[in-house]
Amino acid sequence: RIGRQAIVSVPNFGHWRIRADLLLNGRMPVNKTIPFSWFETPNIHFCTINDFEQLCATHGFVIENRVILNSRGTRAKGMWASMFGNMLGKQAVYTLRKANTPAT
């Protein structure tokens, strides 16, 4: 049976360390979070938290819950997470549903 919700985890390529690495080195970073070169990655697309949320809105998905994870892999809390999640979050985890599907 197909569920009514999906859980999606997105690595955030808008994190400030990735931005700094691009600015200072001019190359896509390879680190613990992104252990592959850009041309060898198993990831299909690189995106930021804002990009993913725009994609959801464009394709009719409702974000029921969003958790921003910090560099330690724990939930980022407070004003910084809500206002600067796209820059400070290492990863985001979402619960999604299609807009025409009833909430559970």
DSSP file (Angstrom, degrees, kcal/mol; ACC not computed):
  #  RESIDUE AA STRUCTURE BP1 BP2  ACC     N-H-->O    O-->H-N    N-H-->O    O-->H-N    TCO  KAPPA ALPHA  PHI   PSI    X-CA   Y-CA   Z-CA
    1    1 A R              0   0    0      0, 0.0     2,-0.5     0, 0.0     0, 0.0   0.000 360.0 360.0 360.0 141.4    0.0    0.0    0.0
    2    2 A I        -     0   0    0      1,-0.1     2,-0.0     2,-0.0     0, 0.0  -0.742 360.0-128.9 -88.1 129.8    1.2    3.5   -0.8
    3    3 A G        -     0   0    0     -2,-0.5    -1,-0.1     2,-0.1     3,-0.0  -0.225   6.8-129.6 -75.0 166.5    1.3    5.8    2.2
    4    4 A R  S    S+     0   0    0     93,-0.1    94,-0.5    97,-0.0     2,-0.3   0.588  89.7  47.3 -90.1 -13.4   -0.2    9.2    2.4
    5    5 A Q        -     0   0    0     92,-0.1     2,-0.4    98,-0.0    92,-0.2  -0.882  65.0-156.0-127.1 158.9    3.0   10.8    3.7
    6    6 A A  E     -A   96   0A   0     90,-2.2    90,-2.9    -2,-0.3     2,-0.5  -0.983  10.0-144.6-131.6 145.6    6.6   10.8    2.7
    7    7 A I  E     -A   95   0A   0     -2,-0.4     2,-0.4    88,-0.2    88,-0.2  -0.959  23.9-175.7-109.7 125.3    9.7   11.5    4.8
    8    8 A V  E     -A   94   0A   0     86,-2.0    86,-3.1    -2,-0.5     2,-0.5  -0.973  14.2-159.4-126.9 134.2   12.5   13.2    2.9
    9    9 A S  E     -A   93   0A   0     -2,-0.4    84,-0.2    84,-0.2    -2,-0.0  -0.953  12.2-171.0-112.9 131.2   16.0   14.1    4.0
   10   10 A V  E     -A   92   0A   0     82,-3.0    82,-2.1    -2,-0.5     2,-0.3  -0.975  20.0-137.4-126.9 120.2   17.8   16.8    2.1
   11   11 A P  E     -A   91   0A   0      0, 0.0     2,-0.8     0, 0.0    36,-0.5  -0.605  30.5-126.5 -70.4 137.3   21.5   17.8    2.4
   12   12 A N    >   -     0   0    0     78,-2.3     3,-1.1    -2,-0.3    36,-0.2  -0.765  26.7-176.9 -95.2 108.5   21.6   21.6    2.4
   13   13 A F  T 3  S+     0   0    0     34,-2.5    35,-0.2    -2,-0.8    -1,-0.1   0.352  81.1  70.2 -83.0   6.7   24.1   22.9   -0.2
   14   14 A G  T 3   +     0   0    0     33,-0.2    -1,-0.2    75,-0.2    34,-0.1   0.374  68.7 128.3 -97.5   1.3   23.2   26.4    1.1
   15   15 A H  S X> S-     0   0    0     -3,-1.1     4,-2.3    75,-0.1     3,-0.6  -0.271  71.1-118.3 -59.3 144.3   25.1   25.8    4.4
   16   16 A W  H 3> S+     0   0    0     71,-2.9     4,-2.6     1,-0.2     5,-0.2   0.799 111.4  56.0 -59.8 -32.1   27.5   28.6    5.2
   17   17 A R  H 3> S+     0   0    0     70,-0.2     4,-2.4     2,-0.2    -1,-0.2   0.893 109.0  46.4 -69.3 -37.5   30.6   26.2    5.1
   18   18 A I  H <> S+     0   0    0     -3,-0.6     4,-2.4     2,-0.2    -2,-0.2   0.914 113.2  49.9 -68.1 -41.6   29.7   25.0    1.6
   19   19 A R  H  X S+     0   0    0     -4,-2.3     4,-2.4     1,-0.2    -2,-0.2   0.919 112.2  47.9 -60.4 -43.5   29.2   28.6    0.5
   20   20 A A  H  X S+     0   0    0     -4,-2.6     4,-3.2     2,-0.2     5,-0.3   0.904 110.4  51.5 -64.7 -41.6   32.6   29.6    2.1
   21   21 A D  H  X>S+     0   0    0     -4,-2.4     4,-2.7     1,-0.2     5,-0.7   0.913 111.6  47.1 -61.8 -43.1   34.3   26.7    0.4
   22   22 A L  H  X5S+     0   0    0     -4,-2.4     4,-1.4     3,-0.2    -1,-0.2   0.914 115.3  46.6 -63.2 -42.2   32.9   27.7   -2.9
   23   23 A L  H  <5S+     0   0    0     -4,-2.4    -2,-0.2    -5,-0.2    -1,-0.2   0.931 120.8  35.8 -65.8 -46.6   33.9   31.3   -2.3
   24   24 A L  H  <5S+     0   0    0     -4,-3.2    -2,-0.2    -5,-0.1    -3,-0.2   0.859 133.6  23.0 -79.7 -36.6   37.4   30.6   -1.1
   25   25 A N  H  <5S-     0   0    0     -4,-2.7    -3,-0.2    -5,-0.3    -2,-0.2   0.636  88.4-135.6-107.0 -17.9   38.4   27.6   -3.3
   26   26 A G  S  <<S+     0   0    0     -4,-1.4     2,-0.3    -5,-0.7    -4,-0.2   0.696  71.6  98.1  71.1  18.0   36.0   28.0   -6.3
   27   27 A R  S    S-     0   0    0     -6,-0.6    -1,-0.2     0, 0.0    -2,-0.2  -0.948  84.9 -94.2-136.9 155.2   35.2   24.3   -6.2
   28   28 A M        -     0   0    0     -2,-0.3    10,-0.2    -3,-0.1   -10,-0.0  -0.514  54.2-115.1 -65.3 133.0   32.5   22.1   -4.9
   29   29 A P        -     0   0    0      0, 0.0     2,-0.4     0, 0.0     7,-0.1  -0.313  19.5-155.6 -73.3 153.5   33.6   20.8   -1.5
   30   30 A V        +     0   0    0      5,-0.1     2,-0.2     7,-0.1     7,-0.1  -0.986  40.8 126.1-124.4 118.0   34.4   17.2   -0.5
   31   31 A N  S    S-     0   0    0      3,-2.1     5,-0.0    -2,-0.4     0, 0.0  -0.767  74.3 -64.1-152.3-166.3   34.0   16.6    3.2
   32   32 A K  S    S+     0   0    0     -2,-0.2    -1,-0.0     1,-0.2     0, 0.0   0.878 132.8  42.5 -61.8 -39.1   32.2   14.3    5.7
   33   33 A T  S    S+     0   0    0      1,-0.3    -1,-0.2     2,-0.1    -3,-0.0   0.878 128.1  30.3 -74.4 -39.1   28.8   15.5    4.7
   34   34 A I  S    S+     0   0    0      1,-0.1    -3,-2.1     7,-0.0    -1,-0.3  -0.780  72.4 169.7-120.9  83.0   29.6   15.4    0.9
   35   35 A P        +     0   0    0      0, 0.0     2,-0.3     0, 0.0    -1,-0.1   0.431  54.0  70.1 -81.8   2.6   32.1   12.6    0.6
   36   36 A F  S    S-     0   0    0     -7,-0.1    -5,-0.1    -5,-0.0     5,-0.1  -0.861  86.2-106.2-118.8 152.0   32.1   12.4   -3.2
   37   37 A S    >>  -     0   0    0     -2,-0.3     3,-2.1     1,-0.1     4,-0.8  -0.411  44.2-105.2 -65.2 153.7   33.4   14.7   -6.0
   38   38 A W  T 34 S+     0   0    0      1,-0.3     3,-0.3     2,-0.2    -1,-0.1   0.791 121.3  49.7 -56.3 -30.2   30.5   16.5   -7.7
   39   39 A F  T 34 S+     0   0    0      1,-0.2    -1,-0.3     3,-0.0    -2,-0.0   0.543 114.5  43.8 -88.4  -6.1   30.9   14.2  -10.8
   40   40 A E  T <4 S+     0   0    0     -3,-2.1    -2,-0.2     0, 0.0    -1,-0.2   0.352  83.1 126.0-114.4   2.6   30.9   11.0   -8.7
   41   41 A T     <  -     0   0    0     -4,-0.8    -3,-0.0    -3,-0.3    -7,-0.0  -0.327  56.1-146.1 -69.1 141.4   28.1   11.7   -6.3
   42   42 A P  S    S+     0   0    0      0, 0.0     2,-0.1     0, 0.0    -1,-0.1   0.616  74.6 103.0 -77.2 -10.8   25.2    9.3   -5.9
   43   43 A N        -     0   0    0      1,-0.1     3,-0.1    -5,-0.0    -2,-0.1  -0.477  65.2-151.1 -69.4 141.8   23.0   12.3   -5.3
   44   44 A I  S    S+     0   0    0      1,-0.3     2,-0.4    -2,-0.1    -1,-0.1   0.916  74.5  11.6 -80.6 -45.2   20.9   13.3   -8.3
   45   45 A H        -     0   0    0      2,-0.0     2,-0.4     0, 0.0    -1,-0.3  -0.991  64.4-137.5-138.0 141.9   20.6   17.0   -7.7
   46   46 A F        +     0   0    0     -2,-0.4     2,-0.3    -3,-0.1   -34,-0.1  -0.800  38.9 155.2 -91.6 139.2   22.3   19.5   -5.3
   47   47 A C        -     0   0    0    -36,-0.5   -34,-2.5    -2,-0.4   -33,-0.2  -0.976  37.0-118.4-155.5 168.1   19.9   22.0   -3.8
   48   48 A T     >  -     0   0    0     -2,-0.3     4,-2.3   -36,-0.2     5,-0.2  -0.558  39.2-102.8 -99.9 171.3   19.4   24.3   -0.8
   49   49 A I  H  > S+     0   0    0     37,-0.2     4,-2.3     1,-0.2     5,-0.2   0.920 125.2  51.0 -59.1 -44.2   16.6   24.1    1.7
   50   50 A N  H  > S+     0   0    0      1,-0.2     4,-2.1     2,-0.2    -1,-0.2   0.894 108.5  51.8 -62.2 -40.2   14.9   27.0    0.0
   51   51 A D  H  > S+     0   0    0      2,-0.2     4,-2.3     1,-0.2    -1,-0.2   0.932 110.6  47.9 -60.2 -46.2   15.2   25.2   -3.4
   52   52 A F  H  X S+     0   0    0     -4,-2.3     4,-2.3     1,-0.2    -2,-0.2   0.904 111.1  49.8 -63.8 -41.4   13.6   22.1   -2.0
   53   53 A E  H  X S+     0   0    0     -4,-2.3     4,-2.0     1,-0.2    -1,-0.2   0.865 110.6  50.2 -66.9 -35.2   10.7   24.0   -0.4
   54   54 A Q  H  X S+     0   0    0     -4,-2.1     4,-2.6     2,-0.2    -1,-0.2   0.896 108.8  52.9 -66.8 -40.1   10.1   25.9   -3.7
   55   55 A L  H  X S+     0   0    0     -4,-2.3     4,-1.9     2,-0.2    -2,-0.2   0.913 108.5  50.3 -60.0 -43.9   10.0   22.5   -5.5
   56   56 A C  H  <>S+     0   0    0     -4,-2.3     5,-3.1     1,-0.2     4,-0.3   0.934 112.1  46.7 -59.9 -46.8    7.5   21.2   -3.0
   57   57 A A  H ><5S+     0   0    0     -4,-2.0     3,-1.0     1,-0.2    -2,-0.2   0.902 111.7  51.1 -63.2 -41.7    5.2   24.2   -3.5
   58   58 A T  H 3<5S+     0   0    0     -4,-2.6    -1,-0.2     1,-0.2    -2,-0.2   0.846 114.6  42.7 -64.8 -35.0    5.6   24.1   -7.3
   59   59 A H  T 3<5S-     0   0    0     -4,-1.9    -1,-0.2    -5,-0.2    -2,-0.2   0.223 119.3-102.8-102.5  14.3    4.6   20.4   -7.5
   60   60 A G  T < 5 +     0   0    0     -3,-1.0    39,-3.3    -4,-0.3     2,-0.4   0.828  68.6 145.1  76.5  33.8    1.7   20.5   -5.0
   61   61 A F  E   < -B   98   0A   0     -5,-3.1     2,-0.5    37,-0.3    37,-0.2  -0.880  39.4-143.7-104.1 138.4    3.3   19.0   -1.9
   62   62 A V  E     -B   97   0A   0     35,-3.6    35,-1.6    -2,-0.4     2,-0.9  -0.864  11.6-138.1 -98.6 128.4    2.4   20.3    1.6
   63   63 A I  E     +B   96   0A   0     -2,-0.5    33,-0.2    33,-0.2     3,-0.1  -0.783  24.7 176.6 -86.4 108.7    5.2   20.4    4.1
   64   64 A E  E     +     0   0A   0     31,-2.6     2,-0.3    -2,-0.9    -1,-0.2   0.818  67.9   5.7 -82.6 -32.5    3.6   19.1    7.3
   65   65 A N  E     -B   95   0A   0     30,-1.3    30,-2.2     2,-0.0     2,-0.4  -0.991  60.5-168.8-152.8 143.4    6.8   19.2    9.4
   66   66 A R  E     -B   94   0A   0     -2,-0.3     2,-0.5    28,-0.2    28,-0.2  -0.998   1.0-171.4-136.1 132.2   10.4   20.4    8.9
   67   67 A V  E     -B   93   0A   0     26,-2.5    26,-2.5    -2,-0.4     2,-0.5  -0.990  11.4-153.0-123.4 123.4   13.4   19.7   11.1
   68   68 A I  E     -B   92   0A   0     -2,-0.5     8,-3.3     8,-0.4     2,-0.4  -0.833  12.6-152.1 -93.6 128.2   16.6   21.6   10.5
   69   69 A L  E     -BC  91  75A   0     22,-3.3    21,-2.5    -2,-0.5    22,-1.4  -0.840   6.9-144.5-103.0 138.8   19.7   19.7   11.6
   70   70 A N    >   -     0   0    0      4,-2.8     3,-1.8    -2,-0.4    19,-0.1  -0.129  41.8 -78.4 -87.6-171.6   22.9   21.5   12.7
   71   71 A S  T 3  S+     0   0    0      1,-0.3    -1,-0.0    17,-0.2    18,-0.0   0.728 131.0  54.5 -63.1 -23.6   26.5   20.4   12.2
   72   72 A R  T 3  S-     0   0    0      2,-0.2    -1,-0.3     3,-0.0     3,-0.1   0.475 117.3-112.0 -88.5  -3.0   26.3   18.0   15.1
   73   73 A G  S <  S+     0   0    0     -3,-1.8     2,-0.2     1,-0.3    -2,-0.1   0.619  79.5 120.8  81.8  12.8   23.2   16.3   13.5
   74   74 A T  S    S-     0   0    0      1,-0.1    -4,-2.8     0, 0.0    -1,-0.3  -0.697  75.7 -78.7-106.1 163.2   20.9   17.5   16.2
   75   75 A R  B     -C   69   0A   0     -2,-0.2     2,-0.4    -6,-0.2    -6,-0.2  -0.375  40.8-134.4 -63.6 125.8   17.8   19.6   15.8
   76   76 A A        -     0   0    0     -8,-3.3    -8,-0.4    -2,-0.2     2,-0.3  -0.673  32.4-164.8 -78.1 134.6   18.6   23.3   15.4
   77   77 A K     >  +     0   0    0     -2,-0.4     4,-0.6     4,-0.1     3,-0.4  -0.763  30.7  16.5-122.7 164.0   16.3   25.3   17.6
   78   78 A G  H  > S-     0   0    0     -2,-0.3     4,-1.7     1,-0.2     3,-0.4  -0.194 105.2 -30.4  81.7-165.3   15.0   28.8   18.1
   79   79 A M  H  > S+     0   0    0      1,-0.2     4,-2.9     2,-0.2     5,-0.4   0.835 129.8  59.8 -60.9 -37.3   15.1   31.9   16.0
   80   80 A W  H  > S+     0   0    0     -3,-0.4     4,-2.3     1,-0.2    -1,-0.2   0.894 106.0  47.8 -62.6 -39.9   18.3   31.0   14.2
   81   81 A A  H  X S+     0   0    0     -4,-0.6     4,-0.7    -3,-0.4    -1,-0.2   0.908 117.0  41.5 -68.1 -41.5   16.8   27.8   12.9
   82   82 A S  H  < S+     0   0    0     -4,-1.7    -2,-0.2     2,-0.2    -1,-0.2   0.886 125.6  33.0 -75.7 -37.5   13.6   29.4   11.6
   83   83 A M  H  < S+     0   0    0     -4,-2.9    -3,-0.2    -5,-0.2    -2,-0.2   0.844 134.2  23.6 -87.2 -35.5   15.2   32.6   10.2
   84   84 A F  H >X S+     0   0    0     -4,-2.3     4,-2.9    -5,-0.4     3,-0.9   0.033  78.1 122.9-123.3  26.7   18.6   31.3    9.0
   85   85 A G  H 3X S+     0   0    0     -4,-0.7     4,-2.2     1,-0.3    -1,-0.1   0.851  73.8  57.5 -57.5 -37.5   17.9   27.6    8.4
   86   86 A N  H 34 S+     0   0    0      1,-0.2    -1,-0.3     2,-0.2   -37,-0.2   0.792 117.5  32.9 -66.0 -27.7   19.0   27.8    4.8
   87   87 A M  H <4 S+     0   0    0     -3,-0.9   -71,-2.9   -72,-0.1   -70,-0.2   0.792 128.8  33.7 -97.4 -32.6   22.4   29.1    5.8
   88   88 A L  H  < S+     0   0    0     -4,-2.9     2,-0.3   -73,-0.2   -17,-0.2   0.661  94.4  94.6-101.1 -18.2   23.0   27.4    9.1
   89   89 A G     <  -     0   0    0     -4,-2.2   -19,-0.2    -5,-0.4   -75,-0.2  -0.593  50.5-165.8 -80.2 132.8   21.3   24.0    8.6
   90   90 A K  S    S-     0   0    0    -21,-2.5   -78,-2.3    -2,-0.3     2,-0.3   0.790  77.2  -1.2 -80.0 -30.8   23.5   21.1    7.4
   91   91 A Q  E     -AB  11  69A   0    -22,-1.4   -22,-3.3   -80,-0.3     2,-0.4  -0.980  62.4-146.7-155.7 156.9   20.4   19.0    6.6
   92   92 A A  E     -AB  10  68A   0    -82,-2.1   -82,-3.0    -2,-0.3     2,-0.4  -0.991   5.5-158.4-132.0 143.6   16.7   19.2    6.7
   93   93 A V  E     -AB   9  67A   0    -26,-2.5   -26,-2.5    -2,-0.4     2,-0.3  -0.985  17.6-170.8-122.5 129.9   14.1   16.4    7.2
   94   94 A Y  E     -AB   8  66A   0    -86,-3.1   -86,-2.0    -2,-0.4     2,-0.5  -0.863  24.9-148.7-121.8 150.9   10.6   16.8    6.0
   95   95 A T  E     -AB   7  65A   0    -30,-2.2   -31,-2.6    -2,-0.3   -30,-1.3  -0.995  35.7-178.9-110.5 122.2    7.2   15.1    6.3
   96   96 A L  E     -AB   6  63A   0    -90,-2.9   -90,-2.2    -2,-0.5     2,-0.3  -0.816  17.7-179.7-121.7 157.2    5.3   15.8    3.1
   97   97 A R  E     - B   0  62A   0    -35,-1.6   -35,-3.6    -2,-0.3   -92,-0.1  -0.975  39.8 -95.6-147.6 156.7    2.0   15.0    1.6
   98   98 A K  E >   - B   0  61A   0    -94,-0.5     3,-2.1    -2,-0.3   -37,-0.3  -0.467  38.9-118.3 -68.5 143.8    0.3   15.7   -1.7
   99   99 A A  T 3  S+     0   0    0    -39,-3.3    -1,-0.1     1,-0.3   -38,-0.1   0.811 113.0  50.3 -57.4 -33.9   -1.9   18.8   -1.4
  100  100 A N  T 3  S+     0   0    0    -40,-0.3    -1,-0.3     2,-0.1   -39,-0.1   0.331  91.8  95.0 -90.3   9.3   -5.1   16.9   -2.3
  101  101 A T  S <  S-     0   0    0     -3,-2.1    -4,-0.0   -97,-0.1   -97,-0.0  -0.855  82.2-114.0 -99.5 132.4   -4.4   14.2    0.3
  102  102 A P        -     0   0    0      0, 0.0    -4,-0.1     0, 0.0     2,-0.1  -0.332  32.9-108.8 -64.5 144.2   -6.1   14.5    3.7
  103  103 A A              0   0    0      1,-0.1   -98,-0.0    -6,-0.1    -6,-0.0  -0.389 360.0 360.0 -68.3 149.7   -3.8   15.1    6.7
  104  104 A T              0   0    0     -2,-0.1    -1,-0.1  -100,-0.0   -99,-0.0   0.440 360.0 360.0 -97.2 360.0   -3.5   12.2    9.1
